[in-house]
Amino acid sequence: MNIYEVQAKTPLLVLKLLQVWESSVRATHLFLSDAEILKIREFVPQAISGVAHLVIAETEQQVPVAFMGVEQGRLEMLFLSPAERGKGLGKQLLRSGIQNYGVRTLTVNEQNPQAVGFYEHLGFEIYQRTEHDEEGNPYPLLYMRLK
């Protein structure tokens, strides 16, 4: 597995990461309908392209299987292909974010309990909760910071 920060966010790479994002969301965000996933999907390429630090994990065949985006010490995104879950890759990426990019805060959907537990296991604690997401949808968010 190769893990590195991407300098050139090419359209092809963004398309491949969009596929990782969608497969990850479909496996973990069970509270979202298909229509909601497709609606959110429209904004993902811009988010991937616009994040300050984009770190990807890819196979030896150069196929992206996970990625993380960091902006000013904040984890903005962390998505893994379903086949990679439970193998330590998410932990490796997040620890890299903490060490190399100063990740200290993140936001996670309350309705994604596996992610909440993952972040708590790695030393994050909840300091704030909202009833709705940033777009005003009824998906409670948990704001977490490194202890």
Salt bridges, closest charged atoms under 4 A:
GLU5 OE2 - HIS53 ND1 2.87
GLU22 OE2 - ARG26 NH2 2.94
GLU22 OE1 - ARG41 NE 2.43
ASP34 OD1 - ARG26 NH1 2.64
GLU76 OE2 - ARG74 NE 3.33
GLU84 OE2 - LYS87 NZ 3.91
GLU110 OE2 - ARG129 NE 2.71
GLU131 OE2 - ARG129 NH1 2.57
